[in-house]
Structure formats: C-alpha cells, structure tokens
Amino acid sequence: MVTINIPTDGSVTRIPIGRRGENEATQIIFDVSYFIETFGNGSAVLLAKRSQDEASYPVAVVRDETTVTWLVNNADTAYQGNGKAELYWYVDDVLAKSLVYSTFVAEDIGDP
C-alpha cells in the first residue's frame, strides 16, 4: 500500500490518489496537528468530487489523535482525471477551517 502524508498547513495542494479502479492501494494521511494547535481539538469531515461528477460525496475517514486517514477505494478512483477533495475541521460544531486539494487519478488502458 502506498501512504501519502499531507500536512494541513496549506503547503500541499495536489494529491495523486491512484490509477483508475484501484481499491485500497493508497492511503492518504492528513496530519491535523496544525489544525489542533491553531483552532483547537475538533473533528474532520472529508468530501471528494471525482473528475466526471457534478456533486461531491462524503468520504469515510478515521481520526487518530493528530491524523485523519482516507483509505482510497475503487469508488474514489472510478474515473481518471482531475478531481477535488475538501477537508473540513469542526470545533464544537463550528467550521473552523477547510482546505481544498486537487486530486488526480491516473489513466489506464481499459478494464482487465
């Protein structure tokens, strides 16, 4: 499995999440220590929008102290091309911060 570590200080804006159709081959780990230090302890919500979608959808994430992990599945990699993901940080049910990332799913040559 490929692990990609992403800081939440705004220094990373693009995340390659895999090749079309890959399932649980990539995990994205967001280091939310900056959010905690700046805004306080809270909870994370992640929305994703695939390259061919008009609307975003919620992504299941797991929070562990200072990290939020997204295990990328085949629904997330269903379409090749550029998409987006937005990580929201809530403190006491108030949106404290969000970051938008460009995501990329690499092309393939067809279904096996």
C-alpha positions, 0 to 999 in steps of 0.5 A, spaced: 500 500 500 502 506 498 501 512 504 501 519 502 502 524 508 499 531 507 500 536 512 494 541 513 498 547 513 496 549 506 503 547 503 500 541 499 495 542 494 495 536 489 494 529 491 495 523 486 490 518 489 491 512 484 490 509 477 483 508 475 479 502 479 484 501 484 481 499 491 485 500 497 492 501 494 493 508 497 492 511 503 492 518 504 494 521 511 492 528 513 496 530 519 491 535 523 496 537 528 496 544 525 489 544 525 489 542 533 494 547 535 491 553 531 483 552 532 483 547 537 481 539 538 475 538 533 473 533 528 474 532 520 469 531 515 472 529 508 468 530 501 471 528 494 468 530 487 471 525 482 473 528 475 466 526 471 461 528 477 457 534 478 456 533 486 461 531 491 460 525 496 462 524 503 468 520 504 469 515 510 475 517 514 478 515 521 481 520 526 487 518 530 489 523 535 493 528 530 491 524 523 485 523 519 486 517 514 482 516 507 483 509 505 482 510 497 477 505 494 475 503 487 469 508 488 474 514 489 478 512 483 472 510 478 474 515 473 481 518 471 482 525 471 482 531 475 478 531 481 477 535 488 477 533 495 475 538 501 477 537 508 473 540 513 475 541 521 469 542 526 470 545 533 464 544 537 460 544 531 463 550 528 467 550 521 473 552 523 477 551 517 477 547 510 482 546 505 481 544 498 486 539 494 486 537 487 486 530 486 488 526 480 487 519 478 491 516 473 489 513 466 489 506 464 488 502 458 481 499 459 478 494 464 482 487 465 
